[in-house]
């Protein structure tokens, strides 16, 4: 049962990250122009970046090294889109030094047994406290970032959106550096300051 909830919550956050806001199902089906307007209504858009032209996208090899340096095992790092935006389903990376993916994901269980999903998007790291979001009574999802803004990927337009979500769309908790040790200290109770 927990596995099912974890997978559901992870998918919900993946949608959240695509828009950097809490997207509804109908918004996903709308045109790129409508989605862009939706982003701008629900977040402050700092900038947009063409993903295929970005020089900040790490290779599979670089992502594994980055995650390991932060204390994450990086045993199973996955992606769902190729550069350009083609959806390929969930696939594991192999550490190729020449291949880049627009968005990488890996799961991490903290010392307290709480599940996190770590995203690497255009070189930026964002952490989703899955266990916390499942039990939270907040009306919106919470994400942990090293900045006030988050980077998200829209596969339909192959575009990165760097945004500061409005409080009605998502909550971004900023910490100095996302590492395994930092997340071990950031328990469900600790996130809310209890």
N, C-alpha and C positions, 0 to 999 in steps of 0.2 A: 504493500500500500504506500509506504513512504517512497519507494522507487517510482511509482506512478506519479505521485505528487511532485517529486523532484523533476521528472521529465517534463511534466506539464508546466511547472513554474519556469524551468529553463527555457522552454519554448516561448512563454509569455515575455520573458526578458529579452530573448532574441528579437522578438517583434518590437519591443520597446527600444532596443538599441538601433534597429533599422531606422526608426523615426526619431530617436532621442526623446521620444514622448510616448504617452500611453495611446497607441493607435487602436482604433476599433476595427473590426473586420471589414466594414464597408469602406473605410478610408483606404485600405490596402488595394481595393479593386478600382479605385479612382485613378484618373490620369496623373501623369507626372506633375503637371501644372497644379492640379488640385492638391496633390500630396505636398508639393512645395509650399503652397498657401497654408495648408494644415500645419506644417512644421512651424512656419512663421507666426501663426496664430497661437501656438502652444509653447513656443520657446523663442529665446533671442538667438537668432542665427548669427554666429560670429563670422563664419566663412564656409564656403563649399570648395571641395577639391575633387578634380577628376581623378578617380582612383587609379586608372590605368597609367596616368601620367605622373602620379605622385612618386617622389624619390624617397619617401619615408616608409614605404611598405617593406617590412622585413622579409627575408627569405625564410623558408622552413627551417634551415639550419640556424639562422640568427634567432628565430623565435624560441627554439629549444634552448639555446645558450642563454637567452634573456630570462626565460622562466627558471632555469636551473640556478642562475645567479641570484635569483630572488627566493630560493628555497623550495620551489615547486618541483615535483619529480619530472614532469614533462614526459611521462611514459606514454600517455595517450593525449595527443593534441589533435584536434579535428578542425575541419573546415567544411562549409556547405556550398560555397560559391567559388568559381574560377575567376581570375581577373577578367573583367569585361562584364561580369554579372550573371553568367550561366549557372543555374542551380544544378548541383550534381548529387544532392543528398549528403548525408554525413559520411565523411571519409577521413581516415587518419593520415597525418603527414608522415613522411619517411625521412625528413631531415635533409632534403635536397638543397644544395647550395645555390641552385639556379632557379628554383621555382618559388613564386610568391603567391600568396592568397590574400584576398581583400580583408578577411576577418578570420581569426583563429580563436578556438575555445579549448579550455581544459577544465576539469573538475578538481577541486581540492577539498579534502576533509580536514578540518582544523583539529587541534589537539583535543578540543571539547567534543569532537564528533559532528560538528556542524558543517553542512555542505555549502560550498562556494563554487560559482562558475567564474573563471577568469577569462576575460576577452582581451585579445590584442588586435587593435584596429588602427591601421595606419601608424603603427609604432607606439600608440598610446595603450596603456593598460587600464582596464576597468574591471571591478569585481562586483559580482552579484551575490549578495548573501541569501542564497536560496532558502536555507532553513529559517532565517529571520523573516523573509517575505511571505513564507507559507503561513506563519503564525501571527504575523503583524496585523494590527487593527487599523493601520494607516490606510487611507483611501487610495493611495497611489504606491507604486513600487519605489524602493530605495536602491540606489547604486552607490558604490564607493569609487572615488576617483582621486587622482593626485592633483587635479585642477578643479576649478569651479565649473568648468564645462566638460561635456563628454563628446566623444567622437562616435558617430554612428555611420552605418553603411546602407545605402539604398541601392540594391542590386538592379532595380529596374532602370536606373539612370547611370549606374556605375559611378556613384558620387558619394563622397564622404561629407557629412554634415557635422560641423563643429558648433554645438549649441549649448546654451544654458537653459534647461527646461524651466518652465514656469512651475511654481509650487503645486499648481492644480494638475500638473501632468506627471511629474516625477520629483523625487527628492534626491539630491546629490550630496553625499557626505564626503568631504575632502579630508584626506590624510596625507602625511608627508610622503610616504612611499609604500606601495602595495607589495608586501613580502609575505611569505608564509608566517614568519614570526609576528608580523603586525596583525595579520588576520587571526592568529591564535589568541591574541589579546582582545580582539574585537568580537566578543561573544554576542549572542542575541541580546542579553541584558545590557552589555556594554554599549551597544549601538544606541540605545535609548538613554544611556547615562544612568541606568539603575545600578 
